[in-house]
Amino acid sequence: MPSVIEVTELRKSYGGRAVVDGVSFTVEEGEIFGILGPNGAGKTTTVECVEGLRVPDGGRIRVAGLDPVADHDEVARILGAQLQQSELQAKLTVREALELYSAFYPNPADWRPLAERLGLTPKLGTRFGKLSGGQQQRLFIALALIGSPRVVVLDELTTGLDPRARRDTWQLIEDVRASGVTVLLVTHFMEEAQRLCDRIAVIDKGRVAALDTPAGLIRRSAGATVVSFTPSAPLDERELTGLPALASVEHRDGRITLTGTDETVDAVISLLARHHITAHQLRVTDATLDDAFLDLTRDHTEEAAA
Ligand SMILES: Nc1ncnc2c1ncn2[C@@H]1O[C@H](COP(=O)(O)OP(=O)(O)OP(=O)(O)O)[C@@H](O)[C@H]1O
């Protein structure tokens, strides 16, 4: 599959502090590519450089082979960016917003079917300020798609939405991709990234900490399998910490939770059998993207110092 976005060694500093410090990734045509990371990691700065809204200090960005700064107008036709809430006047009706933004593009999509697809037709006469959070987000998606872009950039699209509106928005994002549009998605929500993204770049402190499929990120995190149980008799702590491929041990209210791999699970079961200890309420689960994220963005330098 050809790449539609190429970011190579991107750098951006503010006041001498590097907030994006050598970020590289490529986004393939037709995929949903996620950018995930803690607050202040440099996610928005990265995507705003891709959109040509900020000028990088170093590195190279190409969107369909074009430079977002030098070829700004052409890139703006290829790439649909989501507006921020503050960029739309509260008094504008949905119809007025759709007509206004259509006028910005030489070959806009017909906004009527777009509004229909996004469930906005009954709201055409409603002012932006009177829409619910979910309806506002749907309007933002419509406005990002109005120029018939090849790529759409969505930054924190579902923040502040209730669970149902968030799920509806996920369905819309999947529909957008099914229509052939590539999606670059910035998100804080693991569940959202796990459900929607084909691949994810985890950005931490201005660098790419990992880049993989959601399942690949989980597999490569230290504690891919979680086993928990309440032992019928105390276990020797040294034997527990000596288990193979163990990532962590936690004791709480008589319950032991271990993270590691399948090898860790096999070994703990043998250990329990050897000592004739019963594991009450034994649970073995796969780690979630949440666990992988915490592992990938943990401060390993602090740990090493400790
Ligand atoms: N225009 C600016 N001037 C100075 N510092 C900035 C500017 N824009 C961003 N920063 C700083 O750069 C860092 C990265 O910000 P950025 O918005 O890219 O992070 P983020 O990963 O999107 O965070 P969040 O998840 O909180 O939105 C932050 O410490 C932020 O305060």
The ligand as a Gaussian input file, in Angstrom:
#p B3LYP/6-31G(d) Opt

LIG

0 1
 N        2.638000      27.359000      20.993000
 C        3.272000      26.811000      22.022000
 N        4.179000      27.520000      22.756000
 C        4.833000      26.960000      23.784000
 N        4.671000      25.688000      24.203000
 C        3.790000      24.927000      23.523000
 C        3.053000      25.451000      22.403000
 N        2.259000      24.459000      21.924000
 C        2.478000      23.381000      22.716000
 N        3.389000      23.659000      23.660000
 C        3.907000      22.719000      24.689000
 O        4.430000      21.603000      24.007000
 C        4.143000      20.393000      24.714000
 C        3.442000      19.427000      23.779000
 O        2.142000      19.943000      23.489000
 P        1.096000      19.172000      22.565000
 O       -0.167000      19.973000      22.572000
 O        1.703000      18.854000      21.265000
 O        0.908000      17.827000      23.408000
 P       -0.217000      16.737000      23.321000
 O        0.493000      15.423000      23.318000
 O       -1.156000      16.996000      22.201000
 O       -0.920000      16.935000      24.708000
 P       -2.464000      16.793000      25.176000
 O       -2.735000      15.334000      25.169000
 O       -2.412000      17.334000      26.558000
 O       -3.301000      17.579000      24.231000
 C        3.332000      20.790000      25.932000
 O        4.204000      20.855000      27.036000
 C        2.802000      22.159000      25.566000
 O        2.636000      22.946000      26.719000

